[in-house]
Amino acid sequence: MTQYPEEFIERLHLVWGTGFLSPGGGEEVARIVRGLDLKDARVLDVGCGTAGPAITLAREFGARMTCIDVEEPVVARARQLVAAQGLEDRIDIRLTAPGPLPFEADSFDVVFSKDAILHIPDKPAFFADVLRVLRPGGAFAASDWLAGPDAAANPAFRRYQELGHLDFAMASAAETEAAMRAAGFRDVTTTNRAGWYADMAAREVDAIAGPLREDIIRIAGEQVLARWLETRRALRDAVRTQGLCPTHLRATGPG
Ligand SMILES: C[S@@+](CC[C@H](N)C(=O)[O-])C[C@H]1O[C@@H](n2cnc3c(N)ncnc32)[C@H](O)[C@@H]1O
């Protein structure tokens, strides 16, 4: 059963821009990889969505992208958007099964991911696998949605999880850092982006209730709109109260 059917992709594109199933667009992608030289680098994007991040990394940074995602409608849309940009020679989109990364050891210079690791329950296994596919001294640069330290007691965070239809396995920053270090990563850092996203999430609620309302009703109907607004209000409040924290993750593999 897909978690990202076509109509949900359309709604997310309305709010976050065509090609993006997460907030911030190309500017946020650029902040995630800040300081890395990606010219002709072999970059793996885990949970590539509809390829907005990959298109940014290929076009603006010259990366050679291999992108994986587990959802058929998402992959189909990603391929369309990549073809529309004429970037098929720089971006390879693959439909994969959840689980171990289907690549040989030492296949990539950089592993990138934007707001997708929250769908992967076994973080220690995931980070060990990322390190395996990275070349020695390669970089891991990602964003993920993490649970704040008091998330379990945060009513908005709990409400968001109840209302949303997505399978989330959100870890805390401490758990994520521990999993990266246990895998063998060095220079591990996490940077909380809740302050940045809080304002944007509030504006998104206003847009869904206002200028985007009719388009969303056309795509998904009134009932979906009503429930989505409730979900998005809970998300806004969870981010504002640091129950849910979009967070940048950086680390380097041993050289
Ligand atoms: C919130 S979306 C983000 C997509 C994209 N990175 C972006 O920022 O627009 C999360 C994506 O992760 C994908 N996903 C879920 N579980 C996955 C897994 N085990 N491996 C790879 N991708 C996964 C989903 O299909 C979805 O496209």
The ligand as an SDF file (V2000), in Angstrom:
LIG
                    3D

 27 29  0  0  0  0  0  0  0  0999 V2000
    9.1320   13.0250    3.0300 C   0  0  0  0  0  0  0  0  0  0  0  0
    9.5720   12.2200    1.5390 S   0  0  0  0  0  0  0  0  0  0  0  0
   11.0230   13.1350    1.0660 C   0  0  0  0  0  0  0  0  0  0  0  0
   11.3880   12.9380   -0.3790 C   0  0  0  0  0  0  0  0  0  0  0  0
   12.5720   13.7520   -0.8830 C   0  0  0  0  0  0  0  0  0  0  0  0
   13.7930   13.3960   -0.2100 N   0  0  0  0  0  0  0  0  0  0  0  0
   12.3290   15.2150   -0.7130 C   0  0  0  0  0  0  0  0  0  0  0  0
   12.9460   15.8300    0.1640 O   0  0  0  0  0  0  0  0  0  0  0  0
   11.4940   15.7630   -1.4610 O   0  0  0  0  0  0  0  0  0  0  0  0
   10.2380   10.6730    2.0870 C   0  0  0  0  0  0  0  0  0  0  0  0
   10.5670    9.7030    0.9590 C   0  0  0  0  0  0  0  0  0  0  0  0
   11.2070    8.5390    1.5020 O   0  0  0  0  0  0  0  0  0  0  0  0
   10.7560    7.4050    0.7770 C   0  0  0  0  0  0  0  0  0  0  0  0
   11.0220    6.2050    1.5910 N   0  0  0  0  0  0  0  0  0  0  0  0
   10.2810    5.6620    2.5670 C   0  0  0  0  0  0  0  0  0  0  0  0
   10.8770    4.5550    3.0710 N   0  0  0  0  0  0  0  0  0  0  0  0
   12.0500    4.4070    2.3980 C   0  0  0  0  0  0  0  0  0  0  0  0
   13.1190    3.4710    2.4570 C   0  0  0  0  0  0  0  0  0  0  0  0
   13.1300    2.4490    3.3060 N   0  0  0  0  0  0  0  0  0  0  0  0
   14.1690    3.6330    1.5990 N   0  0  0  0  0  0  0  0  0  0  0  0
   14.1880    4.6480    0.7250 C   0  0  0  0  0  0  0  0  0  0  0  0
   13.1920    5.5830    0.6230 N   0  0  0  0  0  0  0  0  0  0  0  0
   12.1430    5.4650    1.4580 C   0  0  0  0  0  0  0  0  0  0  0  0
    9.2880    7.7070    0.5280 C   0  0  0  0  0  0  0  0  0  0  0  0
    8.7450    6.9240   -0.5190 O   0  0  0  0  0  0  0  0  0  0  0  0
    9.3420    9.1930    0.1870 C   0  0  0  0  0  0  0  0  0  0  0  0
    9.5200    9.4190   -1.1810 O   0  0  0  0  0  0  0  0  0  0  0  0
  1  2  1  0
  2  3  1  0
  2 10  1  0
  3  4  1  0
  4  5  1  0
  5  6  1  0
  5  7  1  0
  7  8  2  0
  7  9  1  0
 10 11  1  0
 11 12  1  0
 11 26  1  0
 12 13  1  0
 13 14  1  0
 13 24  1  0
 14 15  1  0
 14 23  1  0
 15 16  2  0
 16 17  1  0
 17 18  1  0
 17 23  2  0
 18 19  1  0
 18 20  2  0
 20 21  1  0
 21 22  2  0
 22 23  1  0
 24 25  1  0
 24 26  1  0
 26 27  1  0
M  CHG  2   2   1   9  -1
M  END
$$$$
